């Protein structure tokens, strides 16, 4: 069963890449925009989020990101979901989601 999940995730990522990352939207922002936040959500010692990352997050549907908290997708690409959910607070975005 675990191997099946990994295959599905890999296929999903391949579809995103094949379709062009700018064409894909996640919670109201493009996947390529979200990549600006990846370093700040990658363990073990992430840097603070950049101003570009914070600008992207300020335009996103933040509660939408809660659905990814327990998803295997983020860890499969090296992102720690807990670190990712801390980013709105680190960016001082009002009313960050509480998942």
Phi, psi and omega in degrees: 000316180299320178297323178296320179298317181296321179295317180297316179297314180299315179297320178298316178296323179295322178295317179300315180294316182295326182278348183095123186295329180293336181283342183266134180244138176232116178054038173091000177228157183287153179302319181295326175294319180296333179299338178294340180266350186303314180302325182285352180238016181249118180290166010266334182234078184289145174285166174298155178295145178283166177297327177296315177301313181297323178296317178299312182296329180292340179262353186273161172276089188299317178300335178300327182293342180300330181295343181266358184302318182254008182284144176282355184294309183299310178300330181293339177252012174091009181261133176273116182303324179295316177296319180298319181286347176277344186299317179302320177294318178295331178275358181059038175279128182298144176055056177297152182292147172246109185262000000 
